[in-house]
Amino acid sequence: QVQLVESGGGLVQAGGSLRLSCAASGRTFSSYAMGWFRQAPGKERVFVAAISRSGGSTYYADSVKGRFAISRDNAKNTVYLQMNSLKPEDTAVYYCAASEYYYTDYEAKYNYWGQGTRVTVSS
């Protein structure tokens, strides 16, 4: 079991930046690939970014490529999502998730989820 707690959400103007954090506790953090997903109001949850166990490989949704960066610090049991050049369409609740399998955009491969942190981007 692993517990995940997101933080860092808030209100930001378009063009601004935020950094989300996801702190993990429980089983060895480095055993999990990690991902970020988001759910906009009235929409389904979708993939944002994923990172391998070592942090050496990353994968992004096309909608955030070049603007967002996922990273992890296994010594701190934390995964981050640096979000730059934010747009109103980035407004959503952001969730981090842990996968016992591999880093992927496939939501069903993630075993554990945090409660989410809300990001609102004003125009």
Residue, then its C-alpha position, 0 to 999 in steps of 0.5 A: q500500500v502507498q498513500l499519496v497526498e497532493s499539494g500546490g494547487g491554487l489560483v493563477q493567471a494565464g501565463g503563470s506557473l505552479r508546481l504541484s507536489c505529491a508526497a508518498s508514504g508506505r511502501t518503497f516509493s521507488s518501486y512505483a512508476m508515477g503519473w499525473f492526471r487531471q479532471a476538468p469540470g464536467k469532463e472525464r479524468v485524463f492523463v497528463a504526465a508519467i515518469s518511470r521508477s528511476g525518473g529517467s523516462t517521462y511521457y506527456a500528453d500532447s496538450v501539455k508537452g513543452r509546458f509541463a515537466i514531471s520529476r521525482d525525488n526518490a529520497k524525498n518520496t515525492v513526485y512533482l509537476q512543474m506547470n508553466s505557461l498555464k492556460p484557462e483550459d488547464t483548470a482542473v483537479y490534478y491527481c497523482a497516481a502510483s503504478e506497480y507496472y510501468y509509466t503509462d497513460y493508461e489509467a487502469k494500470y495505476n493502483y493508488w491515487g491521491q485525493g487531488t489538488r485543484v488548479t484554477v487558471s484565470s484568463 
